[in-house]
Structure formats: C-alpha cells, structure tokens
C-alpha cells in the first residue's frame, strides 16, 4: 500500500535508488496504490557509481528531484493470488516506466510476480518472473 509521501525502492538499472511518491495515477482507489498500479515519483537518492557510467543525456534525465512514472511491483501488503494463498514482500519496490507501461531500463532486479509478466509482456522480457 503506497500513498503520497511514501518512500519506495527503485529496482532497475537506471541508477536511482530511492524515490518518494508524489501522486497515485492508476489505481482502483483514489489515494492508495497497490501492486500493479502506476505512481508518480520524484528521485531522492541515486547510486553514484552506476550514475557515472550513464551517458550525459541520461544523467540529466535521472538527476535528483526529477519526476517519473513508476509501476509498483512489490509491496509490504498481502497480495491474494488464489483463495488462501497470500504473497507478501519485505519492501515497497517500483520500476520506472513510460506512458505505455514499458520499462525505461533493460533490467529489473529482484522477484516479479508472474501475473505482471502475463499482463505486461514488456516487464516479463526484462526480468525473471516469480513462480
């Protein structure tokens, strides 16, 4: 469950480590984002070593304070897969995406639910799905 002001971990290859949720864009409820919802985040912390390897135009794009769309892929709240089977992650994690829900980077770190890989094939191409 992510709402305005929540700190989330960005788990892709862009060099961004932490972001703060500014607005919930795509959600079943107005102010709370669950797994599979799109949020607007601002960059709060970056990985310096990975950031130095980026090209100059990418450095401007992912600088501190910039706004990006992100897809929630892991949440601390229970996710009901089938009746009686719940999945819960230890962190709130997002992946930076564009308007068409295609990842900005070419790699996603950590587990991703197989429901997301089926719903968005572009997410499944850049990650290993959790069975």
PyMOL commands that set and color helices and strands:
alter all, ss='L'
color gray80, all
select helices_A, chain A and resi 48-52+56-61+114-119+121-125
alter helices_A, ss='H'
color red, helices_A
select strands_A, chain A and resi 7-10+16-26+38-46+67-74+79-82+85-87+93-97+112-113+129-130
alter strands_A, ss='S'
color yellow, strands_A
deselect
rebuild
show_as cartoon
